Amino acid sequence: MSLYKKIIRPILIQFDAESIHKFTFSCFRIFQKIEPVRSLFSALFNTKHPNLERRLFGLTFPNPVGLAAGLDKNAEAFDILGSMGFGFIEIGTLTPKGQEGNPKPRLFRFVNDKAIVNRMGFNNDGVLEAVERLKKKKTKVIIGGNIGKNKVTPNELASDDYINCFEALYPYVDYFVVNVSSPNTPNLRALQDKEPLKNILNKLMSLNKIKSKKKPILLKIAPDLNEAQLDDIVEIVTDTKIAGIVATNTTISREGLHYPQEEIDAVGAGGLSGRPLKEKSTEVIRYIHQKSNGSIPIIGVGGIMTAQDALDKIDAGASLVQIYTGFIYSGPSLIKDINKALIARSVNQ
């Protein structure tokens, strides 16, 4: 058992989830400025092997294990997180204007099920604050920019918010992810419907085409879509010619939680992540991969708590994977475990 699981995590979970997140990131901001600390983390957790490299979207990823959006919302700790062995870091979700998000409490742990429920609501400092931090980037870690709309922006004007974020982040990130699938912004998931989604993606792709260097644009989808909706997504991705899909976001379902119903109900609304999401997310990946005949690159995320979970996502059709809740429960040793499993598999094949 790692030091993190044995000592650090038991201490951290004694405190309010959002408060300890803020404390952790304040530490990260300090560590990030100290090159020897970044080097130490790199020595402890980085796994390098030529068989780990992945060439996708015109980018070369040193390994296929990334950090999902939601943890480093404000681009505060990407350099230190990159030194922990991640092949890429996705910041955000960012909106044009900073916003507080939903009222607290809004982040809840279900420790026995290795799960988290959040209804953060795109709380962030705004895209321009993130840009200022990205300008100070010290490492070569690949950065993805996850973009969304402000809560007060009506859906019919949503494309303006996505365009605003795209233009601001364009010089500083390596790829984009359009987030229309968070369950925590009112009516946001309605943007997954065919016409509004095509409108947003086509506008972004038109802007992308006139840039000197095109950046990959991906779409993040919910795990709660039915097969007909997933068919629409495959059609939209094919028609708009975006680079790929991130599957999946959190779920509004509470299936897989082994807690008294009154405890689950007391938490209220929000997106569930972690182990209970694993199978649902993997099935969405498998469906899209099969429906598209493997033509759509997929970043698999949702319930990756072990190295085998990551391998299952890849076997289902994912080219890259991302972790979030697994990182919170297992620490950076999970990244190392996944990469070691991938090396072992490649050597033995």
BASE-725989 format. One record per atom (N, C-alpha, C): x, y, z. Coordinates in steps of 0.05 Angstrom, whole numbers, padded with zeros to 5 digits, always signed. Layout:
REM residues N
XYZ
...
***
This chain:
REM residues 349
+00017-00024+00000
+00000+00000+00000
+00018+00025+00000
+00011+00045-00017
+00027+00069-00019
+00024+00086+00005
+00044+00104+00009
+00044+00123+00031
+00019+00140+00030
+00011+00147+00005
-00013+00164+00002
-00038+00150+00014
-00042+00124+00006
-00065+00110+00015
-00065+00104+00045
-00040+00099+00055
-00038+00090+00083
-00039+00113+00103
-00027+00136+00095
-00025+00158+00115
-00039+00183+00105
-00033+00192+00081
-00043+00218+00072
-00073+00218+00068
-00084+00199+00053
-00113+00199+00048
-00129+00197+00073
-00123+00179+00092
-00139+00178+00117
-00141+00205+00132
-00119+00221+00129
-00120+00247+00142
-00138+00266+00126
-00134+00266+00100
-00149+00285+00083
-00179+00281+00084
-00188+00256+00086
-00217+00251+00085
-00231+00258+00112
-00215+00266+00132
-00227+00276+00157
-00238+00304+00154
-00231+00318+00132
-00239+00345+00128
-00259+00348+00106
-00273+00371+00106
-00292+00377+00085
-00279+00375+00058
-00292+00362+00039
-00280+00355+00013
-00270+00380-00002
-00287+00401-00004
-00278+00424-00019
-00257+00440-00004
-00258+00441+00022
-00237+00455+00037
-00210+00442+00034
-00210+00416+00035
-00184+00402+00032
-00173+00404+00004
-00191+00406-00016
-00183+00410-00043
-00168+00437-00045
-00180+00458-00033
-00167+00484-00034
-00140+00484-00020
-00139+00470+00003
-00114+00469+00017
-00092+00454+00001
-00100+00432-00012
-00082+00417-00028
-00071+00433-00051
-00088+00449-00064
-00079+00465-00086
-00062+00489-00077
-00066+00498-00053
-00048+00519-00043
-00020+00507-00040
-00019+00482-00031
+00007+00469-00029
+00019+00464-00057
+00003+00455-00075
+00012+00451-00103
+00024+00476-00115
+00011+00499-00109
+00021+00524-00121
+00049+00531-00110
+00053+00524-00085
+00080+00529-00074
+00100+00509-00086
+00093+00483-00086
+00111+00463-00097
+00118+00468-00126
+00099+00478-00141
+00102+00482-00169
+00125+00501-00176
+00129+00520-00158
+00150+00540-00162
+00178+00530-00156
+00180+00506-00144
+00206+00496-00135
+00215+00473-00153
+00234+00479-00171
+00242+00459-00190
+00251+00432-00177
+00267+00433-00155
+00275+00407-00143
+00251+00390-00133
+00229+00403-00125
+00206+00388-00117
+00193+00375-00141
+00191+00390-00163
+00180+00378-00188
+00198+00354-00197
+00224+00357-00194
+00242+00336-00202
+00239+00312-00184
+00234+00316-00158
+00230+00294-00140
+00205+00279-00147
+00183+00293-00151
+00158+00279-00159
+00163+00264-00185
+00177+00276-00204
+00182+00262-00229
+00198+00237-00225
+00218+00238-00208
+00234+00214-00202
+00218+00192-00189
+00199+00200-00172
+00183+00180-00158
+00161+00168-00175
+00149+00184-00193
+00124+00174-00205
+00125+00172-00236
+00144+00185-00249
+00145+00185-00278
+00154+00158-00288
+00139+00148-00307
+00146+00122-00320
+00151+00127-00350
+00175+00123-00359
+00182+00128-00386
+00188+00102-00401
+00176+00100-00424
+00181+00076-00441
+00171+00083-00469
+00185+00076-00490
+00176+00082-00517
+00149+00070-00524
+00142+00048-00511
+00116+00035-00517
+00092+00050-00505
+00098+00069-00487
+00077+00085-00475
+00068+00109-00493
+00085+00117-00511
+00079+00140-00528
+00055+00135-00546
+00039+00156-00549
+00015+00154-00566
+00015+00179-00584
+00011+00174-00610
+00009+00196-00629
-00020+00199-00636
-00032+00221-00629
-00061+00225-00633
-00066+00255-00636
-00085+00261-00654
-00093+00289-00659
-00069+00306-00668
-00048+00294-00679
-00024+00308-00686
-00006+00315-00663
-00012+00304-00640
+00004+00308-00616
+00018+00282-00607
+00041+00284-00595
+00054+00261-00584
+00052+00261-00554
+00037+00242-00543
+00033+00240-00514
+00054+00221-00503
+00069+00230-00483
+00090+00212-00472
+00079+00187-00459
+00054+00188-00450
+00040+00164-00441
+00010+00171-00443
-00007+00150-00443
-00035+00155-00449
-00053+00161-00425
-00041+00167-00402
-00056+00172-00377
-00057+00202-00371
-00081+00214-00373
-00084+00242-00368
-00100+00248-00343
-00099+00273-00335
-00116+00283-00313
-00141+00295-00326
-00165+00285-00317
-00190+00296-00328
-00195+00324-00318
-00211+00338-00333
-00219+00365-00325
-00234+00364-00298
-00234+00387-00284
-00249+00389-00259
-00231+00391-00235
-00207+00380-00236
-00189+00381-00213
-00173+00408-00214
-00160+00413-00236
-00145+00438-00239
-00161+00457-00256
-00184+00465-00245
-00203+00482-00260
-00190+00508-00270
-00174+00520-00253
-00164+00547-00258
-00135+00548-00268
-00125+00525-00278
-00097+00524-00288
-00077+00534-00267
-00079+00523-00243
-00062+00532-00221
-00039+00513-00216
-00041+00487-00225
-00021+00468-00216
-00013+00448-00238
-00016+00456-00263
-00011+00437-00285
+00018+00428-00286
+00037+00445-00279
+00065+00437-00280
+00072+00416-00259
+00063+00420-00234
+00068+00400-00213
+00053+00375-00218
+00028+00377-00228
+00013+00353-00234
+00025+00337-00257
+00036+00351-00276
+00050+00338-00298
+00074+00323-00289
+00087+00333-00268
+00111+00319-00257
+00104+00294-00243
+00078+00289-00237
+00070+00265-00223
+00065+00241-00241
+00072+00245-00267
+00071+00222-00285
+00049+00223-00306
+00032+00244-00305
+00011+00246-00325
+00023+00252-00352
+00010+00240-00373
+00018+00245-00400
+00006+00271-00411
-00015+00280-00398
-00027+00306-00406
-00046+00315-00384
-00051+00341-00383
-00068+00353-00362
-00090+00369-00376
-00115+00364-00367
-00138+00380-00378
-00147+00399-00357
-00145+00425-00363
-00154+00446-00345
-00183+00453-00350
-00196+00467-00331
-00223+00475-00334
-00242+00456-00319
-00268+00460-00323
-00281+00475-00344
-00279+00505-00339
-00271+00520-00360
-00269+00549-00359
-00292+00562-00374
-00300+00585-00363
-00321+00601-00376
-00311+00629-00381
-00324+00644-00399
-00313+00671-00405
-00309+00688-00380
-00329+00689-00364
-00328+00705-00339
-00326+00686-00315
-00311+00695-00295
-00310+00680-00271
-00337+00678-00258
-00342+00655-00245
-00368+00652-00231
-00364+00634-00206
-00381+00639-00186
-00379+00625-00161
-00387+00596-00162
-00404+00589-00181
-00415+00562-00182
-00439+00560-00163
-00446+00535-00157
-00470+00530-00141
-00464+00534-00111
-00485+00538-00095
-00481+00542-00066
-00468+00518-00053
-00453+00523-00032
-00440+00502-00016
-00460+00492+00005
-00456+00466+00013
-00437+00446+00005
-00445+00435-00023
-00424+00427-00038
-00429+00419-00066
-00410+00397-00075
-00395+00386-00056
-00376+00364-00061
-00377+00344-00039
-00383+00319-00046
-00389+00298-00026
-00375+00272-00032
-00364+00259-00012
-00351+00234-00015
-00369+00211-00007
-00367+00189-00022
-00378+00163-00013
-00354+00144-00012
-00340+00145+00010
-00314+00133+00012
-00314+00103+00008
-00334+00089+00019
-00335+00060+00017
-00338+00051-00012
-00351+00067-00028
-00354+00061-00057
-00334+00074-00075
-00314+00088-00062
-00294+00103-00077
-00308+00121-00098
-00326+00137-00089
-00342+00154-00106
-00344+00182-00095
-00350+00200-00113
-00354+00228-00106
-00379+00238-00121
-00395+00255-00107
-00416+00270-00120
-00409+00299-00119
-00411+00313-00142
-00406+00342-00142
-00427+00356-00157
-00433+00380-00148
-00450+00398-00163
-00438+00426-00162
-00412+00426-00170
-00396+00451-00169
-00408+00473-00186
-00417+00467-00210
-00429+00487-00227
-00410+00505-00241
-00389+00494-00252
-00369+00510-00268
-00358+00533-00251
-00353+00529-00226
-00339+00550-00210
-00311+00553-00221
-00304+00577-00229
-00277+00583-00239
-00272+00613-00239
-00246+00620-00242
-00238+00648-00241
-00242+00662-00268
-00251+00648-00288
-00254+00660-00315
-00230+00653-00332
-00235+00653-00358
-00214+00643-00377
-00189+00661-00377
-00193+00687-00373
-00170+00705-00375
-00150+00701-00352
-00161+00694-00328
-00143+00688-00305
-00127+00663-00311
-00140+00643-00323
-00126+00619-00330
-00104+00624-00351
-00110+00641-00370
-00090+00648-00390
-00065+00660-00377
-00068+00678-00358
-00045+00690-00344
-00028+00669-00331
-00040+00648-00320
-00025+00626-00308
-00011+00609-00329
-00025+00604-00351
-00013+00588-00372
+00011+00601-00384
+00011+00627-00384
+00034+00642-00395
+00060+00636-00380
+00057+00627-00355
+00080+00622-00337
+00088+00592-00337
+00077+00577-00355
+00083+00548-00357
+00113+00543-00358
+00122+00524-00341
+00151+00518-00339
+00159+00492-00351
+00140+00475-00357
+00146+00448-00367
+00133+00444-00395
+00138+00421-00406
+00128+00415-00433
+00102+00398-00432
+00090+00395-00409
+00066+00379-00407
+00044+00388-00426
+00032+00368-00439
+00010+00374-00458
-00015+00384-00442
-00027+00406-00451
-00049+00418-00437
-00074+00418-00455
-00096+00408-00444
-00122+00410-00457
-00139+00431-00443
-00154+00446-00459
-00171+00467-00448
-00200+00459-00450
-00212+00454-00427
-00240+00446-00427
-00257+00471-00423
-00276+00476-00442
-00290+00501-00443
-00320+00497-00440
-00333+00517-00428
-00362+00516-00424
-00374+00543-00426
-00399+00545-00418
-00413+00571-00419
-00420+00580-00390
-00423+00606-00387
-00431+00617-00362
-00460+00610-00356
-00466+00607-00331
-00493+00600-00322
-00514+00619-00332
-00507+00645-00332
-00527+00666-00339
-00530+00668-00370
-00513+00655-00385
-00516+00656-00414
-00538+00638-00424
-00558+00648-00438
-00579+00631-00448
-00568+00612-00470
-00580+00589-00472
-00570+00568-00491
-00568+00578-00519
-00586+00596-00528
-00586+00606-00555
-00561+00623-00560
-00548+00633-00539
-00523+00648-00542
-00499+00633-00533
-00502+00608-00528
-00480+00592-00516
-00455+00592-00534
-00459+00591-00560
-00436+00589-00578
-00417+00613-00574
-00428+00636-00567
-00411+00660-00562
-00392+00654-00539
-00401+00641-00518
-00384+00635-00495
-00362+00615-00503
-00369+00595-00518
-00349+00575-00527
-00328+00588-00545
-00337+00606-00563
-00319+00620-00581
-00300+00638-00565
-00311+00652-00545
-00295+00670-00528
-00273+00654-00514
-00279+00631-00503
-00259+00615-00489
-00239+00603-00509
-00249+00595-00532
-00231+00584-00553
-00210+00604-00561
-00219+00628-00567
-00200+00649-00576
-00180+00656-00554
-00189+00658-00530
-00171+00666-00508
-00150+00645-00502
-00158+00620-00503
-00140+00598-00496
-00123+00588-00519
-00131+00595-00543
-00119+00583-00567
-00088+00582-00567
-00075+00604-00560
-00045+00604-00561
-00032+00587-00539
-00048+00579-00519
-00035+00568-00495
-00042+00539-00488
-00060+00527-00504
-00067+00499-00499
-00062+00483-00524
-00060+00456-00521
-00054+00439-00543
-00078+00427-00556
-00100+00425-00541
-00125+00415-00552
-00148+00427-00536
-00172+00425-00547
-00196+00435-00534
-00216+00413-00529
-00232+00416-00508
-00255+00398-00503
-00279+00416-00498
-00300+00411-00514
-00325+00426-00511
-00343+00411-00491
-00348+00424-00469
-00364+00411-00448
-00393+00420-00449
-00410+00402-00459
-00439+00408-00459
-00453+00386-00442
-00438+00372-00425
-00449+00348-00412
-00448+00349-00382
-00439+00371-00370
-00441+00373-00341
-00470+00373-00332
-00477+00359-00311
-00504+00360-00301
-00510+00382-00282
-00489+00400-00277
-00491+00419-00255
-00496+00448-00264
-00498+00452-00290
-00507+00479-00300
-00534+00475-00313
-00554+00491-00303
-00581+00487-00313
-00583+00487-00344
-00596+00467-00354
-00602+00464-00383
-00578+00460-00401
-00554+00457-00389
-00530+00454-00406
-00532+00429-00423
-00542+00407-00412
-00543+00382-00427
-00562+00384-00451
-00579+00403-00452
-00596+00407-00475
-00579+00414-00500
-00555+00424-00495
-00537+00431-00517
-00525+00406-00531
-00530+00382-00519
-00522+00357-00532
-00541+00349-00554
-00564+00363-00555
-00583+00357-00577
-00570+00364-00604
-00580+00352-00624
-00566+00352-00650
-00561+00380-00661
-00581+00396-00664
-00578+00422-00677
-00561+00442-00661
-00567+00446-00635
-00550+00465-00620
-00521+00456-00618
-00516+00430-00617
-00489+00420-00615
-00474+00424-00641
-00487+00418-00663
-00475+00422-00690
-00468+00452-00694
-00486+00469-00685
-00482+00498-00687
-00456+00506-00673
-00453+00497-00648
-00429+00504-00632
-00404+00493-00645
-00404+00467-00652
-00380+00455-00663
-00373+00466-00690
-00393+00471-00707
-00386+00482-00734
-00374+00510-00732
-00384+00526-00713
-00372+00553-00709
-00343+00551-00700
-00338+00533-00681
-00311+00529-00671
-00292+00519-00693
-00302+00499-00708
-00286+00488-00730
-00280+00509-00751
-00299+00527-00757
-00294+00548-00776
-00272+00567-00767
-00273+00573-00741
-00251+00590-00730
-00225+00575-00731
-00225+00550-00725
-00201+00533-00724
-00187+00532-00751
-00204+00531-00772
-00193+00528-00799
-00176+00552-00808
-00183+00576-00797
-00168+00600-00806
-00144+00606-00789
-00139+00589-00769
-00115+00592-00753
-00091+00582-00767
-00067+00593-00761
-00043+00584-00773
-00037+00555-00767
-00044+00546-00743
-00041+00518-00735
-00067+00509-00722
-00080+00490-00734
-00105+00480-00723
-00100+00465-00697
-00118+00469-00678
-00117+00454-00653
-00140+00434-00652
-00134+00409-00642
-00156+00389-00640
-00179+00398-00623
-00203+00394-00632
-00227+00400-00616
-00242+00374-00611
-00247+00368-00586
-00261+00344-00578
-00287+00352-00564
-00305+00333-00562
-00331+00336-00549
-00333+00318-00525
-00340+00329-00502
-00344+00312-00478
-00373+00306-00475
-00380+00281-00472
-00408+00273-00471
-00415+00260-00444
-00441+00259-00439
-00451+00247-00415
-00453+00217-00417
-00452+00203-00394
-00456+00174-00395
-00485+00166-00395
-00503+00186-00394
-00532+00180-00391
-00547+00182-00417
-00533+00183-00439
-00546+00184-00466
-00555+00157-00474
-00578+00155-00487
-00588+00130-00497
-00575+00124-00524
-00580+00100-00535
-00567+00093-00560
-00574+00111-00583
-00599+00120-00585
-00606+00139-00606
-00591+00165-00604
-00587+00175-00580
-00572+00199-00575
-00542+00195-00582
-00532+00172-00575
-00504+00165-00582
-00500+00163-00612
-00520+00152-00625
-00519+00152-00655
-00517+00180-00666
-00533+00198-00654
-00532+00226-00663
-00504+00238-00658
-00492+00231-00635
-00465+00241-00629
-00445+00232-00650
-00446+00206-00657
-00428+00195-00677
-00432+00210-00704
-00457+00215-00711
-00463+00229-00736
-00452+00258-00735
-00456+00271-00712
-00447+00299-00709
-00417+00301-00711
-00403+00283-00697
-00374+00283-00698
-00364+00278-00726
-00377+00260-00740
-00369+00254-00768
-00374+00278-00786
-00397+00291-00783
-00405+00313-00800
-00388+00338-00795
-00382+00344-00770
-00367+00368-00763
-00337+00365-00766
-00329+00339-00767
-00300+00332-00770
-00283+00341-00746
-00296+00342-00722
-00280+00348-00698
-00261+00324-00693
-00242+00328-00675
-00220+00308-00672
-00228+00283-00657
-00248+00284-00639
-00255+00261-00624
-00274+00267-00601
-00277+00247-00584
-00296+00247-00562
-00282+00242-00535
-00291+00255-00514
-00283+00248-00487
-00308+00235-00474
-00305+00210-00467
-00327+00195-00457
-00319+00181-00430
-00330+00190-00408
-00354+00206-00405
-00351+00226-00382
-00370+00243-00380
-00373+00261-00357
-00385+00245-00334
-00393+00259-00313
-00406+00246-00290
-00435+00238-00296
-00446+00221-00280
-00474+00212-00285
-00493+00223-00264
-00518+00227-00272
-00538+00235-00253
-00550+00211-00239
-00543+00187-00247
-00553+00163-00234
-00539+00159-00207
-00552+00145-00189
-00539+00138-00164
-00536+00107-00162
-00538+00094-00185
-00535+00065-00186
-00506+00058-00178
-00503+00038-00161
-00477+00029-00153
-00468+00040-00126
-00483+00058-00115
-00476+00067-00088
-00489+00048-00067
-00473+00039-00049
-00482+00020-00028
-00484+00034-00001
-00500+00054-00001
-00506+00070+00023
-00536+00070+00028
-00544+00075+00053
-00573+00078+00058
-00585+00100+00040
-00609+00095+00030
-00621+00113+00011
-00624+00142+00022
-00629+00143+00049
-00632+00170+00060
-00606+00186+00060
-00583+00172+00062
-00557+00186+00060
-00552+00196+00031
-00560+00179+00012
-00557+00187-00016
-00575+00210-00023
-00600+00209-00014
-00619+00230-00019
-00611+00256-00006
-00598+00254+00018
-00590+00278+00032
-00569+00294+00017
-00553+00281+00001
-00533+00295-00015
-00546+00312-00036
-00567+00302-00048
-00582+00317-00068
-00570+00314-00096
-00575+00334-00113
-00567+00333-00141
-00537+00335-00144
-00528+00327-00168
-00500+00329-00175
-00491+00305-00192
-00467+00306-00201
-00456+00285-00218
-00439+00266-00202
-00444+00240-00206
-00430+00219-00192
-00406+00210-00208
-00383+00208-00195
-00359+00198-00208
-00347+00176-00191
-00327+00162-00202
-00314+00141-00186
-00323+00114-00194
-00318+00095-00177
-00322+00066-00184
-00350+00060-00194
-00372+00071-00183
-00399+00064-00194
-00403+00072-00223
-00386+00090-00233
-00389+00099-00261
-00375+00082-00281
-00357+00064-00271
-00339+00050-00288
-00352+00035-00311
-00372+00018-00305
-00384+00001-00326
-00399+00018-00346
-00414+00037-00336
-00431+00054-00354
-00413+00070-00374
-00392+00081-00364
-00373+00096-00381
-00360+00077-00402
-00352+00054-00393
-00339+00035-00411
-00358+00026-00433
-00383+00022-00426
-00403+00014-00447
-00408+00036-00467
-00407+00061-00459
-00410+00083-00478
-00386+00084-00497
-00363+00080-00486
-00339+00079-00503
-00341+00056-00523
-00349+00033-00514
-00351+00010-00532
-00371+00015-00554
-00394+00026-00546
-00415+00031-00566
-00406+00050-00588
-00394+00072-00579
-00384+00092-00599
-00363+00080-00617
-00344+00065-00605
-00323+00053-00620
-00334+00034-00641
-00353+00018-00634
-00365-00001-00652
-00382+00013-00673
-00398+00032-00665
-00416+00046-00683
-00400+00061-00704
-00377+00072-00697
-00361+00088-00715
-00340+00071-00730
-00341+00045-00725
-00320+00027-00737
-00292+00036-00729
-00290+00046-00705
-00263+00054-00695
-00252+00079-00708
-00269+00094-00722
-00259+00118-00736
-00257+00143-00719
-00270+00142-00695
-00270+00166-00678
-00251+00161-00654
-00230+00177-00651
-00212+00174-00628
-00228+00181-00602
-00223+00165-00582
-00238+00169-00556
-00218+00171-00533
-00222+00191-00516
-00209+00192-00490
-00228+00180-00470
-00220+00159-00457
-00238+00145-00439
-00234+00154-00410
-00256+00162-00397
-00255+00171-00370
-00281+00163-00355
-00278+00156-00330
-00301+00149-00315
-00297+00124-00299
-00291+00126-00273
-00289+00102-00256
-00263+00087-00259
-00242+00099-00268
-00216+00085-00270
-00203+00087-00242
-00205+00065-00228
-00194+00064-00200
-00170+00045-00198
-00166+00029-00218
-00143+00010-00218
-00131+00009-00246
-00108-00003-00249
-00095-00006-00275
-00113-00023-00293
-00126-00043-00283
-00143-00060-00299
-00167-00044-00310
-00177-00025-00295
-00199-00008-00304
-00190+00008-00329
-00166+00018-00328
-00155+00032-00351
-00152+00014-00376
-00142-00010-00371
-00139-00029-00393
-00167-00036-00405
-00187-00038-00388
-00214-00044-00398
-00224-00021-00416
-00218+00003-00409
-00226+00026-00425
-00212+00025-00453
-00187+00018-00452
-00171+00016-00477
-00182-00007-00494
-00188-00029-00481
-00198-00052-00496
-00226-00046-00508
-00241-00028-00495
-00267-00020-00505
-00265-00001-00529
-00241+00011-00533
-00238+00029-00556
-00225+00056-00550
-00218+00061-00525
-00205+00086-00519
-00176+00086-00528
-00167+00109-00538
-00139+00112-00546
-00122+00124-00523
-00135+00141-00508
-00123+00153-00484
-00143+00150-00461
-00133+00152-00436
-00151+00152-00413
-00146+00175-00395
-00165+00182-00379
-00162+00203-00359
-00172+00193-00332
-00159+00203-00310
-00169+00196-00283
-00175+00222-00268
-00192+00220-00249
-00199+00242-00232
-00204+00231-00204
-00227+00217-00200
-00233+00207-00173
-00213+00186-00165
-00204+00170-00183
-00183+00150-00177
-00158+00163-00167
-00151+00186-00178
-00128+00201-00169
-00132+00211-00140
-00156+00220-00134
-00162+00230-00107
-00160+00207-00087
-00170+00183-00094
-00170+00161-00075
-00144+00146-00074
-00128+00146-00095
-00104+00130-00096
-00078+00146-00099
-00080+00171-00107
-00056+00188-00110
-00041+00181-00135
-00017+00192-00139
-00003+00189-00164
+00007+00161-00169
+00006+00143-00149
+00015+00116-00153
-00003+00102-00174
-00028+00111-00177
-00047+00100-00196
-00036+00105-00225
-00026+00128-00230
-00015+00135-00256
+00008+00115-00263
+00026+00111-00243
+00049+00094-00247
+00039+00065-00251
+00019+00056-00236
+00008+00029-00239
-00003+00024-00267
-00018+00044-00277
-00030+00041-00304
-00008+00039-00325
+00012+00057-00323
+00033+00057-00343
+00050+00032-00342
+00055+00022-00318
+00069-00004-00316
+00053-00027-00328
+00027-00027-00324
+00010-00048-00335
+00010-00046-00366
+00011-00022-00376
+00011-00018-00405
+00038-00028-00417
+00060-00022-00403
+00086-00031-00412
+00087-00062-00412
+00078-00073-00390
+00078-00103-00387
+00062-00116-00410
+00039-00104-00415
+00022-00115-00437
+00036-00113-00464
+00048-00090-00469
+00061-00086-00495
+00085-00104-00499
+00099-00110-00478
+00123-00127-00479
+00114-00156-00483
+00092-00163-00471
+00083-00191-00472
+00067-00198-00497
+00059-00178-00512
+00042-00183-00535
+00059-00195-00558
***
